[in-house]
């Protein structure tokens, strides 16, 4: 396995964020529990927001039903939900960001931990692109495997979405174009 094929990547961009949200937080969810525990154990200094519409508290802390209910900007959201719920979470994230004073000039889609994209996923990406373009926002993507980069080229999504090898490079380009 090469470095670009690994599901492990640098957490630097997340750790630089002033706030993060774990969407799908649940004491029974292994990934969410590990992420929360690692952030706490390793001294992450930012605010951690937990999001799950079916929970009021998780890990002894307040849990919000949606990103919009947080009422504060979220710099980095980790979405750990079943595939069928991803579209709703992305819509919520978009609405949450639009309701803030954050600079929304660019929408960043990070695919580093995505193993599979079906036709519904491609349709969701097209939907995000259409919404962003209608609002004169740029869309960039990072972390695509060689296979999905080829699909972006074949479908011509790469004509409309700038592609970066990793999230750190995508984020470093924000505001430079």
C-alpha positions in Angstrom: 0.0 0.0 0.0 1.4 3.4 -0.9 0.9 6.5 1.1 -1.7 7.9 -1.2 -3.7 4.6 -0.9 -3.7 4.6 2.9 -6.9 5.6 4.7 -4.7 7.2 7.3 -3.8 10.8 6.6 -2.4 13.7 8.5 -4.8 15.1 11.1 -3.1 18.5 10.9 -5.9 20.4 9.2 -8.5 19.1 11.8 -6.2 19.8 14.7 -5.7 23.4 13.5 -9.5 24.0 13.5 -10.9 26.1 16.3 -13.9 23.8 16.4 -14.8 20.4 15.2 -18.1 18.5 15.0 -18.5 14.7 15.2 -21.7 14.0 13.3 -23.1 10.6 14.3 -21.6 10.7 17.8 -22.8 7.8 19.9 -21.2 5.9 22.7 -21.9 2.7 20.7 -20.2 4.0 17.5 -16.6 2.8 17.5 -15.1 5.4 15.1 -16.8 8.4 16.8 -15.8 7.1 20.2 -12.1 6.7 19.1 -12.0 10.1 17.5 -13.6 11.8 20.6 -11.3 10.0 22.9 -8.2 10.8 20.9 -9.1 14.5 20.7 -9.6 14.6 24.5 -6.7 12.4 25.4 -4.2 14.2 23.2 -5.1 17.7 24.3 -7.0 19.1 21.4 -7.6 22.8 22.4 -10.6 23.6 20.3 -14.3 23.1 20.9 -15.7 19.7 20.2 -19.4 19.6 19.2 -21.2 16.3 19.3 -24.2 15.8 16.8 -26.8 13.1 16.8 -30.6 13.7 16.5 -31.3 10.7 18.7 -29.1 11.6 21.7 -29.2 14.4 24.2 -25.8 13.6 25.8 -22.9 11.5 24.6 -19.7 10.8 26.7 -21.4 13.0 29.4 -21.5 16.0 27.1 -24.3 17.8 25.4 -25.2 16.4 22.0 -26.9 18.6 19.4 -29.6 17.3 17.0 -28.1 19.0 14.0 -25.2 21.2 13.0 -27.6 24.1 12.7 -28.5 23.7 16.4 -24.9 24.3 17.5 -25.4 28.0 17.0 -21.6 28.6 16.4 -19.3 28.1 13.5 -17.8 24.6 12.9 -14.5 24.6 11.2 -14.2 20.9 10.5 -17.0 18.3 10.6 -16.4 14.5 10.6 -19.4 12.7 9.2 -19.8 9.2 10.6 -23.3 8.2 9.6 -24.9 5.5 7.5 -24.6 6.2 3.7 -28.4 6.8 3.5 -28.1 9.8 5.9 -25.1 11.5 4.3 -27.2 13.7 1.9 -29.2 15.0 4.9 -26.1 15.7 6.9 -24.5 17.6 3.9 -27.6 19.7 3.5 -27.6 20.4 7.2 -23.9 21.4 7.1 -24.5 23.7 4.1 -27.4 25.4 5.8 -25.4 25.7 9.1 -22.5 27.4 7.3 -24.8 29.7 5.3 -26.3 30.9 8.6 -22.9 32.1 9.9 -20.5 34.9 9.0 -17.9 32.4 7.8 -16.2 32.9 4.5 -18.1 30.5 2.3 -16.3 31.3 -0.9 -15.2 27.6 -1.2 -16.8 24.3 -0.5 -14.2 21.6 0.3 -15.1 18.0 -0.2 -12.6 15.6 1.4 -12.8 12.0 0.1 -9.7 10.6 1.9 -11.7 8.1 3.9 -14.3 7.3 1.3 -14.0 3.7 0.0 -17.0 3.6 -2.3 -19.1 6.1 -4.2 -22.2 4.8 -6.0 -24.4 6.6 -8.5 -26.3 8.3 -5.6 -23.0 9.6 -4.3 -22.1 11.1 -7.7 -25.6 12.6 -7.9 -25.0 14.1 -4.4 -21.7 15.6 -5.5 -23.4 17.1 -8.6 -26.1 18.5 -6.3 -23.5 20.2 -4.1 -21.7 21.5 -7.1 -25.0 22.9 -8.6 -25.9 24.6 -5.3 -22.4 26.1 -4.9 -22.3 27.4 -8.5 -25.7 29.0 -8.2 -24.3 30.9 -5.2 -21.0 31.7 -6.9 -19.0 29.4 -4.7 -16.0 27.4 -5.7 -15.9 23.6 -5.0 -12.6 21.7 -4.5 -12.1 18.1 -3.7 -9.2 16.3 -1.9 -8.1 12.8 -1.2 -9.6 11.0 -4.2 -8.1 7.6 -5.0 -6.8 7.1 -8.5 -9.9 5.2 -9.4 -12.3 8.0 -8.3 -10.0 10.7 -9.8 -10.5 8.8 -13.1 -14.3 8.8 -12.6 -14.2 12.6 -12.0 -12.3 12.9 -15.2 -14.6 10.7 -17.2 -17.7 12.4 -15.9 -16.0 15.8 -16.4 -16.6 16.7 -12.7 -12.9 17.6 -12.7 -13.7 20.4 -15.2 -15.8 22.1 -12.4 -14.1 20.9 -9.2 -10.4 21.5 -8.6 -8.8 18.4 -7.3 -6.0 18.2 -4.6 -4.1 15.2 -3.4 -4.9 15.9 0.2 -6.9 18.1 2.5 -4.0 20.1 3.8 -3.1 21.2 0.2 -6.8 22.0 -0.6 -7.2 24.1 2.6 -3.8 25.9 2.0 -5.2 27.1 -1.4 -8.3 28.7 0.1 -8.2 32.4 -0.5 -5.3 32.3 -2.9 -7.3 32.3 -6.1 
